Amino acid sequence: MRHRINKLKQLNTGAKKKNVFVRNLLTSFVKTGRITTTPKRAKVLKAETDAFFSKLVKTYSRYNSEAESKRECIKIVKATIFSEAEGKKIITELLPKYLGDDKRTSFVVSYKLGVRKWDSAEKIMLKLI
């Protein structure tokens, strides 16, 4: 029996490769603001992105002083995002926008784009709100 395993979120890589792959996708997603990929990867990336940003918002609102909350959010970002420039973009641009909008979930929107020409795989574009 396979309890507590969501097959929709599984990629055909090992555990370490999946973690690195999803972190790479998340880093490039934050860098560009949108990404085009296949449906399975889109589901995984959308779930990881929503979990990441909701964790940041919860952590920021947990502490009383702004310095403490910013320091804890920087720790989370450094543990997840590979590039320092994208980490700064999250802390300075995206996080204040989500805190100002009072958002807790739904940070990503997905659009179906049709199929690729060479292998007829479906394409989905993910976009940060």
C-alpha positions in Angstrom: 0.0 0.0 0.0 1.1 3.5 -0.7 -0.2 5.8 2.0 0.2 9.6 1.8 1.8 9.6 -1.6 0.4 12.1 -4.1 1.2 10.6 -7.5 0.3 13.9 -9.3 3.3 15.6 -7.6 5.9 12.9 -8.6 8.6 13.4 -11.2 10.6 10.6 -12.7 13.8 11.4 -10.9 15.4 10.5 -7.6 14.6 12.4 -4.4 17.8 14.6 -4.6 17.4 15.2 -8.3 13.7 16.2 -7.8 14.6 18.6 -5.0 17.3 20.3 -7.1 15.2 20.3 -10.2 12.2 21.9 -8.5 14.5 24.5 -6.9 16.0 25.3 -10.3 12.5 25.7 -11.7 11.5 27.9 -8.9 14.6 30.1 -9.2 14.0 30.6 -13.0 10.3 31.1 -12.4 11.0 34.0 -9.9 13.6 35.4 -12.3 11.3 35.7 -15.3 7.9 35.9 -13.6 6.5 33.2 -16.0 7.5 29.8 -17.3 6.2 27.4 -19.9 6.4 23.7 -19.2 4.5 20.4 -19.3 1.4 19.7 -17.2 3.1 17.4 -14.7 6.0 19.8 -14.1 3.5 22.6 -13.9 1.5 20.9 -11.2 4.7 20.3 -9.1 6.0 23.8 -9.6 2.6 25.4 -8.8 2.3 23.4 -5.6 5.9 24.2 -4.5 5.6 27.9 -5.4 2.4 28.3 -3.4 3.8 26.4 -0.4 7.0 28.5 -0.6 5.3 31.9 -0.7 2.6 31.0 1.9 5.4 29.9 4.2 7.1 33.2 3.7 3.9 35.2 4.4 3.2 33.1 7.5 6.8 33.5 8.8 6.7 37.3 8.2 3.4 37.8 10.1 4.5 35.6 13.0 7.1 37.9 14.4 6.5 41.3 16.0 9.5 43.3 14.8 10.2 43.8 11.1 13.9 43.0 11.5 13.2 39.6 13.0 10.6 38.6 10.4 12.8 39.8 7.6 15.8 37.8 8.9 13.7 34.6 9.2 12.3 35.1 5.7 15.9 35.5 4.3 16.8 32.2 5.9 14.0 30.5 4.2 14.8 32.1 0.8 18.5 31.2 1.1 17.6 27.6 1.8 15.4 27.4 -1.3 16.4 29.8 -4.0 19.8 29.3 -5.7 20.6 32.8 -7.0 21.2 35.8 -4.7 19.6 38.2 -7.1 16.3 36.3 -7.2 16.4 36.1 -3.4 16.7 39.8 -3.2 13.8 40.2 -5.7 11.6 38.0 -3.5 12.4 39.9 -0.3 12.2 43.4 -1.8 9.5 43.2 -4.4 7.3 40.1 -4.2 6.9 39.6 -0.5 5.8 43.2 0.3 3.3 43.0 -2.6 1.8 39.8 -1.2 1.7 41.2 2.3 0.0 44.4 1.1 -2.6 42.4 -0.8 -3.1 40.3 2.3 -2.7 37.1 0.2 -2.2 33.7 1.9 -2.7 31.4 -1.1 -3.0 31.4 -4.9 0.2 33.1 -5.9 0.4 31.4 -9.4 -2.0 31.3 -12.3 -1.8 28.7 -15.1 -2.8 29.0 -18.7 -3.1 26.1 -21.3 -1.2 27.0 -24.5 -1.9 24.0 -26.7 0.7 21.4 -27.8 4.3 21.5 -28.9 5.0 20.8 -32.6 7.6 18.1 -32.4 6.2 15.7 -29.8 2.6 16.9 -29.3 3.1 17.4 -25.5 0.7 19.8 -23.9 2.2 23.2 -22.8 1.1 25.2 -19.8 2.3 28.7 -18.9 2.6 29.5 -15.2 2.6 33.2 -14.2 3.2 34.9 -10.8 0.3 37.1 -9.7 
